Amino acid sequence: MTVSVRPGLLAGPARPGRTTRSWLRSDRRVGMALLLPASVVFGVFVFYPLVRVIVLSTQGTDIFGQPAGWVGLQNYVRTFTDPAFARTMLNTALFCVGVVAGRIVFGLLIVVPLTAKLRGMPVFRALLTSPMVVSVSAGSVAFATMLAPGTGLVNTVIRQLGGQGIPWLTDTHWALTSVVLVTVWGSLGFTVLLLVGAFGAIDPQVVEAAQLDGAGPVRTFWSVSLPLVTPTLFFVVVTGTVEALTTFGQIQILTSGGPADSSRTLVYAIYQQAFGSASANFGLAAALGVVLFLLVLGLSLVQFGVLEKRVNY
């Protein structure tokens, strides 16, 4: 039996014609046109300021804050050799760890009872997420009043219970802790909102299956529910780290970096070099800004490279 094969049938896939190539070029042009507005916004508000900060960090500044010539890496050398820089970085690390850990621990302690199907629970959810609508300045001023050493509400309650007042904002041992607690309170509403949605999305049949296998409430939470919300916890860790490293308002209103620089973080050090105490050393402030940028970038890369491997998607 003879089988006839048409010429060119086994010659492989045909090359794209002129019409196909024109369509591809048209798609590329449409894609570039759609990306252009976002690229312009990123270029103007992200990349250009970043380049300007890097350039400014290699320049000196006069008493009026004007560039006074290229100084190379002198600002960076001055930054890393400053005795106060190590204390600032330690405060920044402690503040960041305290805020992130506080958001997760207090968030889980609040959310787990909220998952119970009881009457009036939506009201409690609304109340516990209400801090997210309070501005940083208003919340910080309110806490500054409540934590005042003499007539503050917190110390008044402590004295009524027979204790002694605590200098929350004026003692080197308590100032940073107080700022951490206020920052955790301000960000707790958003954390609770995320975790409530994450726990609410867990399939009830999975929890029921674990309970039928004999798992108690603690075992079910630790081995079933908690692994299923690790994507949300990872998001809270990453965003909380960036937020903690860039926190400024609470520190400015509550302690102004004091007492004795005990609550001075990297962001507040940038502010002090650029605007604090009639200072206008924008070159040194820009060098600190570059250090902060590299710190945020490095921690983000480490978190995505290490923590994301433990996330159960």
N, C-alpha and C positions, 0 to 999 in steps of 0.2 A: 504494500500500500504506500503510495507516494503522497507525502504531505507537502503542500506548497506553502512557502513562507513569503509574505510580501516583503519587498525590499525595504530596509530601514526599520523593520519591526523589532529586531534584536540589536539595534545599534545603540541602545541605552536611552536615557531620558533626553528629551529634546531640550535644546538650549532656550532660555527665556527669550521670547521675542521682544520686538521693540515696544509693543504695548505693555508687556509685563514690567520692563525696565522703567518705562515712564510712570507706571503706577507706583513702583517702589520709590522713585525720586519724589513723586508727589506726596507719598506718605511721610517721607523724611522731612519734607518742607512743612507739612502740617504739624508733625511732632515738634520740630524746632520752633514753629510759631506758637504752639501751645506752651512750650517751656520758657519762652522768652519773658513773659511777665514775671514768673517766679524767679528766673535767673536775675532779672534786673533788681527785684526786691532784695534777694540774697546778696547780690553784689554791692548794693548801696548801703544796706543796713547790717551786713555781717562781714563780708570779705574786705571791703574797703576800710571799715573801722579797725579790723584786725591788723591789716597791713599798717595803718597809721599808728596803732599802738606799738607795734614792733619797731617801726622807724623811730617813734618818739622815745622808746626805751634806750636807744643808742645815742641820745642827745642830752646835753645839759640844759638847764633852764635858769633864767635869771630870777630876781626877786619878784618880777611881775608875771612869771610863768611863761615867758616867751622863750622859744628855743635859742640856745646860746652856743651852738656848734656841736659837731660830732665828737662823742667821747668814747665810742666803741663799747666795750663790755664793762665799763667802769661802774655803771649803775648796778649791774648784776653782781659784780665783785663786792660792792658796798652792801648790797642786800644780803648776800650769803655770809659776809663777815660781820654783820651787825649782831652783837650779843642778844638783842631783843628778838631777832628773827627766829631763833630756835624756840623761844617761849611762845611766840605767835603761832608757829606751826604746831606745837603741842596743844595749844588751846584750840586751834582749828580741828585737829584730829579728835580731841575729846568731845568737842561740840558736835562734830559730824556723827561720831559713833553714838553719842547720847541721843541725838535727835532721831536717827534712823532706828535704833533699837527701841526707843520709846514709842515711836509710831507703830512699830510692829507689835510689841508686847501689849501696850494699852489698847491698840486696835483689836487684837485677838480677844483680849479679856472682855471688851465691850461687845464685840460682834457675836461671840458664841452664845451668850444668853439671848441676844436679839433674834437668833434663828428659831427660837421656840415659838410655836403657834399658839399664842395667848391673846386674849382680848386686850385692846389698847396698845399693842406692840407697835403699830405704825406711828403712834404719837411719840413713843420713846425714840424711835428711829429718827423722827424729824428733830427732836430736841438734841439728840447726840450728834447730829450732823450740822447743827446750827452754827458752830464756830467757824465754818468755812465761809459764811457770809459776813463775818466781822472783819473789818480792815485791820491791817497790821498795826497801824498807828493807834486806832481806837482801842484795840485789845491790849496793846502795850501800855498805854496810858492808864487803863483800868487796873491792870496788874501792878503798875508802879504805885498806884494809890493803895491797893490792898496789901502790898508787901512793904509799905513804909515802916521803918523801925519803930516809930513812936505810936502813931495813931492808926496804923494799918489794920484792916479787918482780920487778917490772918494772925498777927501777933496778939490782937485783942482776944481772939478765941483761944489761943494758946494760954494766955494769962488767966482767962476765966476757968480753964481746965487745970490750973495749978502749975503750969510750966513757965518758962522764961522766954521772952521774946527773942527771935533770931534775926540778926542783921542780914536779911536776905540779899540786899543789893549793895551793901556797904562793907562787906567782909570778903576778903580774898578767897576764903574757902567756900563761900556760898554764892558768889555773884554768877559764876559761869553756870552752876547748877540751876540757879533761878532762871537764867535766860534760856537754858535748855528746856526746862519745864514749860515756860511760856510759849516757846516755839513749837513744842510737841502739842500743846493745847490748840494752838492756832491751826495746825495742819491735821489734827486728829479727825475733824469732820470729813475731809476728803478721803482719808484712809478708811474710815468706817464705811463711807458710801461705796468705795471700791470692794471692800471685803464682804459687805452685805450682798452685793450683786454676785460675787464669786461663790459664796456659800449657797446662795439661792439657786445657782445654776447647777449644783450637784444633783445628779440623778438620785431620787429617793430610793430606787430599787437597789442601787449599789450599797447604800447604808443599811437597808433592810437585810440584804444578803450577808453583810458582815455581822449584823446582830444575830441572825439565825445561826451563823457558824459559831456563836458563843462569845463574840467580842463585846467587851463592856464599853461604856461611854468614852472612857479615856483612850482605850485601844482603838476604838472606831475613829475618834477624832485624830489621833496621832498617825495611824496607819492608812486611813481611808480619806477622811475629809481634808486634812492638811496637805497631803501630796497633790490633791486635785486642785488646790488653790495656789500652788506654787507659781504659776504664771503671774497672778496678780501680786503675790508677795515679791516676786522679782521686779515687777514694775514699780512697786512701792520703794524698794531698796534703791533702784537706780535714780528715780526722780527725787527721792528723799535725800540722797547723797548730794545731788546737784543743788537742790534747794538749800541744804544745810551749808554747803560751801559758799553760797552766795547770799546768805542771810545778813541783812544790815539793819533794818528798821528796828527790830527788837533790841539789838545791842545799843543802838544810838539812843533810844528813848529810855531804856531801863538803866544802863550802867555807863554809857559813853566809853566803853572799853575798859573801864576801871573796876574796882580800885587797884591801883598799881599795875595796870595792864593785865589783870588777871582774867578778864573776859575779852581781850583784844584778839580778834581773829584776823585772817589774811585780808578779808574784804574790808574790815574796819581799818586795817593798817594802810590800805590803798587810799581810803578816804582821808585819813590823817595826813598822809604825805601830800595829797593834792589840795585839800581844802581846810584841814584842821589847823587850829592855832595860827592862823594867818600864813600858813605854809602854801607854797605854790611850786613844789618840786614835782612837776608833772613827769619828768624823765624817770625819777625813782619810782613814782606811782605806776608808770607804765611798765617798768620792769617787774614790779610786784604783780601787775595785771597779767603779764605773760606767764609768770610762775603759776598764778591761779588757773589760767587757761590750760597749761600743761598738766597741772594736777587734776583738773576735772576730766581732761581727755584721757589721762593715764588710768584713773580710777574707773572710768567708764569702760575702757578696753579690758581691764582686768575683770570687771564684773561680767561683761559679756563673754569673756573667755573662760572664766572659772565657774561663776554661779549659774550661768545659763545651762551648763551641762547637767545640773541637778534639778532642772525644771522639767516637770512632766506635762508635756503639751498633749 
